Amino acid sequence: MLPPLALYVHLPWCVRKCPYCDFNSHPLHHAHLPQDVQARYLAALLADLHLAAEELRGRRIETVFFGGGTPSLFDAANIAQLLHAAERELGLAPDAEITLEANPGTVEAARFCALRSAGVNRLSLGVQSFDDAALARIGRIHDGAQARAALAHAIQTFPRCNVDLIHALPGQTVAGALADVDTALAAGLTHLSCYQLTIEPNTPFAHQPPAALPDHDASADIADALAAHLTQAGFTHYETSAFARAGEECRHNLNYWRFGDYLGIGAGAHSKLTFADGIVRETRPKHPARYLATAQNAPHELRRRTPVRDADLPFEFLMNALRLRAGVPRSLFAERTGLNDDVLAAPLARARALGLLADEDDRLCASARGQAFLNELLALFLPETGAPHG
């Protein structure tokens, strides 16, 4: 049986690129995306979707995620057109979760209402912090008041909302990080994503790191305090960086972690798709100009496809599944990869001997130690160290 299918749409422009960001995003330096750019990009996305759908007929889209960049820079009418096309090309599940990312500095209540009318039923708000000084230190273009107002509007408008927060910010204390969480909780939020600030290569922060970054121990203390605080507030820490009240987990992301299929369209988008002869990964041209030119002049060249080798599947599967704190049923490995789970026997035994894996025969689940040393756990499943040799 084929895995569930999700759709990811990459909308790559933002008002200003943050100094810590290494995503495929491209700054406009003003608050509006020109109509002609929107029209050309929409046409490219529709062509991309149509070509991909030819191979996926009979499979229904369960979730949709508009990521970026700042997708809320696109007019709601264009978002609606994309959703209509997804329904026409493949079909949307009646209860499809449709998420769109937005930033407090680029949206307002009127746009939220239009996006809701377009079909978006879950908003993910890139707040990062509610503290003015912290926001200034990481180059955000909104302030705390705008973030609080945007969150209040979002919760009034959308059935479900997420807030992204970044912790271990320059000069941040445990108390400061908890204050951000409490502001989100006081608004009635039911899903929260908490990411630690990391200094990525080829970003402005990599060339000129901010002062007063918490060290490793201080960052760990902040992360532990956030997890304990949210657990006490009735949230489940269901994924490495995600917390939710019961039933409010992000279905789109759960599909990734459970090794479901996803079709990615747009500049730099990635896909993972299962066919009768195996699993493939796809990429699209990364730069928007190249993506647009390819879509216009040679649309059949939009996709670069790479088969996933059987030897790589244990690592690929567990790299996703072990992000879930509760893990996954062991039977899901064979179901999603087509391989006999005997190939996991040797690395699973080593992982358990090292105390990195929970001692459960019917589940694949990292222990508390394994969650803390996830990279070391996953390395056991790499082909050169984890796969059996014959």
C-alpha positions in Angstrom: 0.0 0.0 0.0 1.3 3.4 -0.9 2.0 5.9 1.9 -0.1 9.1 2.4 0.7 11.9 0.0 1.3 15.5 1.1 1.9 18.6 -1.0 4.6 21.2 -0.2 4.6 24.6 -2.0 7.7 26.8 -1.7 7.1 30.5 -2.1 10.7 31.9 -1.8 10.4 35.7 -1.3 10.6 37.6 2.0 10.8 41.2 2.9 14.2 41.0 4.4 16.4 37.9 5.0 17.3 37.4 8.7 21.0 37.0 9.5 20.6 33.5 10.9 18.5 32.2 8.0 19.9 29.6 5.6 16.6 28.7 3.9 16.0 29.2 0.2 14.6 32.7 0.6 15.2 35.9 -1.4 14.7 39.4 0.0 12.5 42.0 -1.7 13.4 44.9 0.6 9.8 46.1 0.5 6.5 44.8 1.8 4.8 43.9 -1.5 5.5 41.2 -4.0 4.9 42.7 -7.5 1.8 41.3 -9.3 3.7 40.3 -12.4 6.1 38.2 -10.3 3.2 36.6 -8.5 1.5 35.8 -11.8 4.7 34.3 -13.4 5.4 32.2 -10.3 1.8 31.0 -10.1 1.9 29.9 -13.7 5.2 28.0 -13.0 3.7 26.3 -10.0 0.6 25.2 -11.9 2.7 23.7 -14.7 5.0 22.0 -12.1 1.9 20.5 -10.3 0.3 19.4 -13.5 3.3 17.5 -14.8 3.9 15.8 -11.4 0.3 14.9 -11.1 0.4 12.9 -14.3 2.5 10.2 -12.4 0.4 10.4 -9.2 -3.1 9.9 -10.5 -5.4 8.1 -8.1 -3.5 9.4 -5.0 -5.2 12.0 -2.9 -3.4 14.9 -1.1 -3.9 14.6 2.6 -2.1 17.8 3.7 -0.8 21.0 2.1 2.0 23.3 3.4 2.9 26.7 2.0 6.4 27.5 3.2 9.1 30.0 2.3 10.3 32.7 2.4 7.1 34.4 3.5 4.1 32.8 1.8 1.7 35.5 3.2 3.3 37.9 0.7 1.3 36.2 -2.0 -2.2 37.3 -2.6 -4.9 35.1 -1.2 -6.5 34.7 -4.6 -3.2 33.0 -5.8 -3.2 30.7 -2.8 -6.9 29.8 -3.7 -5.9 29.1 -7.3 -3.2 26.7 -6.2 -5.6 24.9 -3.9 -8.2 24.6 -6.6 -5.5 23.2 -8.9 -4.5 20.6 -6.3 -8.1 19.6 -6.0 -8.5 19.4 -9.7 -5.2 17.5 -10.4 -5.2 15.0 -7.6 -8.0 15.7 -5.1 -7.8 17.0 -1.6 -8.9 15.0 1.4 -12.2 16.4 2.8 -10.4 17.1 6.1 -7.1 18.2 4.5 -4.8 20.2 6.8 -3.8 23.3 4.8 -1.0 25.3 6.6 0.6 28.6 5.5 3.5 30.3 7.1 3.3 34.0 7.9 5.3 36.7 9.6 3.9 39.3 12.0 5.7 42.1 10.2 4.1 41.4 6.8 0.5 40.5 7.4 -2.6 42.1 9.0 -6.0 40.9 10.0 -7.6 41.6 6.6 -5.1 39.4 4.9 -5.7 36.7 7.5 -9.4 36.7 6.7 -8.7 36.5 2.9 -6.3 33.6 3.4 -8.9 31.8 5.5 -11.5 32.3 2.8 -9.0 30.9 0.3 -8.9 27.6 2.1 -6.0 27.9 4.6 -7.1 26.3 7.9 -3.9 26.3 9.8 -1.5 29.3 10.2 2.1 29.0 11.3 3.3 32.3 12.6 7.1 33.1 12.6 7.2 35.1 15.9 10.6 33.9 17.1 10.3 36.1 20.2 7.9 38.6 21.8 10.8 40.6 23.3 11.7 43.7 21.4 15.4 43.6 22.3 15.7 40.0 21.3 13.9 40.6 18.0 16.3 43.4 17.2 19.4 41.3 18.0 18.3 38.7 15.4 17.3 41.1 12.7 13.5 40.6 12.7 11.4 43.3 11.2 8.5 43.1 13.7 8.3 44.0 17.3 6.7 42.3 20.3 3.5 44.3 20.0 3.0 43.4 16.4 3.7 39.7 17.2 1.1 39.7 20.0 -1.5 41.4 17.8 -0.8 39.1 14.9 -1.2 36.0 17.1 -4.5 37.3 18.6 -5.8 37.9 15.0 -4.6 34.5 13.9 -6.3 32.6 16.7 -9.5 34.4 16.0 -9.4 33.7 12.3 -8.0 30.1 11.9 -9.2 26.9 13.4 -5.6 25.9 14.2 -2.4 27.9 14.7 1.3 27.3 15.4 3.9 29.8 16.7 7.6 29.4 15.9 9.9 30.5 18.7 13.7 30.5 18.8 15.5 30.0 22.0 19.2 30.4 23.1 19.0 33.9 21.6 21.8 36.4 22.3 21.7 37.4 25.9 18.6 35.2 26.6 18.1 33.7 30.0 15.8 30.8 31.1 13.3 33.4 32.4 13.3 35.2 29.1 12.7 32.1 27.1 9.8 31.1 29.4 8.3 34.5 29.1 8.0 34.0 25.4 6.3 30.7 25.9 3.9 32.1 28.4 2.9 34.9 26.1 2.0 32.4 23.4 0.1 30.2 25.9 -1.8 33.2 27.3 -3.2 33.8 23.8 -4.7 30.3 23.7 -2.1 28.7 21.4 -2.3 24.9 21.1 0.8 24.1 19.1 4.3 25.5 19.5 7.6 24.9 17.7 10.7 25.7 19.7 14.0 25.8 17.8 17.4 26.6 19.2 19.3 29.3 17.4 22.1 27.7 15.4 24.8 29.5 13.5 24.6 28.1 9.9 27.4 28.4 7.4 27.2 31.1 4.8 24.9 33.3 6.8 25.7 36.8 8.1 25.8 35.4 11.7 28.4 32.9 10.5 30.6 35.7 9.4 29.9 37.9 12.3 28.3 36.0 15.2 26.2 38.0 17.6 27.5 38.8 21.0 26.4 37.1 24.3 25.3 33.8 22.7 24.5 31.3 25.5 27.0 28.5 25.7 26.2 24.8 25.2 25.2 24.2 28.9 23.1 27.4 29.1 21.4 26.5 25.8 20.6 23.0 27.2 19.3 24.5 30.4 16.9 26.7 28.4 15.7 23.8 26.2 15.1 21.6 29.3 13.2 24.4 31.1 11.0 25.0 28.0 10.2 21.3 27.7 9.3 20.9 31.4 7.2 24.1 31.4 5.2 23.1 28.4 4.7 19.6 29.7 3.4 21.1 33.0 1.0 23.2 30.9 -0.5 20.1 29.3 1.5 20.0 26.0 3.1 16.8 24.7 6.7 17.0 23.4 5.8 14.9 20.4 8.7 15.7 18.1 12.3 17.1 18.6 11.2 20.7 18.3 7.4 20.5 18.5 4.9 20.6 21.4 1.1 20.3 21.1 -2.1 19.7 23.0 -3.7 16.4 22.3 -5.0 16.2 18.8 -3.3 19.4 17.7 -0.1 17.9 16.2 0.9 19.1 12.8 -0.3 16.3 10.4 1.8 17.5 7.6 5.0 17.2 9.6 3.9 13.9 11.1 3.7 12.6 7.5 7.4 13.5 7.0 8.5 11.8 10.3 6.5 8.7 9.4 8.2 8.4 6.1 5.1 9.3 4.1 5.3 10.7 0.6 5.4 14.4 -0.3 5.4 16.3 -3.6 7.3 19.5 -3.4 6.8 22.2 -6.0 8.4 25.6 -6.3 12.0 26.9 -6.4 14.3 24.5 -4.5 11.5 22.2 -3.4 12.2 18.6 -2.6 9.9 15.5 -3.0 10.0 12.0 -1.7 7.7 9.7 -3.7 7.0 5.9 -3.7 6.4 4.1 -7.0 6.1 0.4 -7.8 9.8 0.1 -8.6 11.1 2.0 -5.6 11.4 5.3 -3.8 12.8 8.4 -5.4 13.8 11.9 -4.3 13.3 14.9 -6.5 14.7 18.5 -6.5 13.7 21.6 -8.4 16.0 24.4 -9.5 16.8 26.4 -6.4 17.0 30.0 -7.6 13.6 31.6 -8.4 14.8 33.0 -11.7 16.1 29.6 -12.9 12.9 27.9 -11.7 10.8 30.4 -13.6 12.9 30.1 -16.8 12.8 26.3 -16.7 9.1 26.2 -16.1 8.5 28.5 -19.0 11.0 27.1 -21.6 11.5 23.4 -20.6 8.9 22.4 -17.9 9.8 18.7 -18.3 13.3 19.5 -17.0 12.0 21.0 -13.7 12.5 17.7 -11.8 15.9 16.2 -11.1 15.1 12.6 -9.8 17.4 10.3 -7.8 16.4 6.8 -6.8 16.9 6.0 -3.1 19.1 2.9 -2.7 17.9 0.0 -0.5 21.1 0.4 1.5 20.2 4.0 2.3 16.6 3.3 3.4 17.3 2.3 7.0 19.0 5.6 7.7 16.5 7.6 5.7 13.6 6.1 7.5 15.0 6.4 11.0 16.4 9.9 10.4 12.7 10.8 10.3 11.0 8.4 12.6 13.4 8.8 15.5 12.5 12.5 15.7 9.2 11.5 17.1 9.5 11.1 20.8 7.1 8.1 20.9 8.8 6.6 17.8 6.9 4.5 15.3 5.6 0.9 15.1 8.4 -1.4 13.9 6.1 -2.7 11.3 6.0 0.7 9.6 9.6 0.2 8.4 8.6 -2.6 6.1 5.4 -0.9 5.1 7.1 2.3 4.0 10.4 1.0 2.6 9.4 -2.4 1.2 12.4 -4.0 3.0 12.3 -6.8 5.5 13.1 -5.4 8.9 15.8 -8.0 9.4 18.2 -5.5 7.9 17.7 -3.5 11.1 18.6 -6.3 13.5 22.4 -5.6 13.8 22.3 -1.8 14.2 19.3 -2.1 16.5 21.2 -4.4 18.8 24.2 -2.0 18.8 21.9 0.9 19.6 20.3 -0.9 22.5 23.7 -2.0 23.9 24.7 1.7 23.9 21.5 2.7 25.7 20.4 4.8 22.7 17.2 2.9 21.9 14.2 2.1 24.0 13.9 -1.6 24.8 10.7 -2.2 22.9 10.5 -5.0 20.3 7.5 -3.7 18.5 8.5 0.0 18.4 11.4 2.0 17.0 11.9 4.6 19.6 15.0 6.5 20.9 15.7 6.3 24.6 16.1 9.6 26.6 19.9 9.1 26.0 19.2 8.5 22.3 17.2 11.7 22.0 20.1 13.6 23.6 22.6 12.0 21.2 20.4 11.5 18.1 23.2 12.0 15.6 25.2 9.2 17.2 22.2 7.0 17.2 21.5 7.6 13.5 25.1 7.1 12.5 24.6 3.4 13.5 22.2 3.1 10.5 24.4 4.6 7.9 25.3 2.1 5.1 29.0 1.9 5.9 28.4 1.4 9.6 24.9 0.0 10.0 24.0 -2.1 7.0 25.0 -5.7 6.9 27.7 -6.6 4.4 27.8 -9.7 2.3 
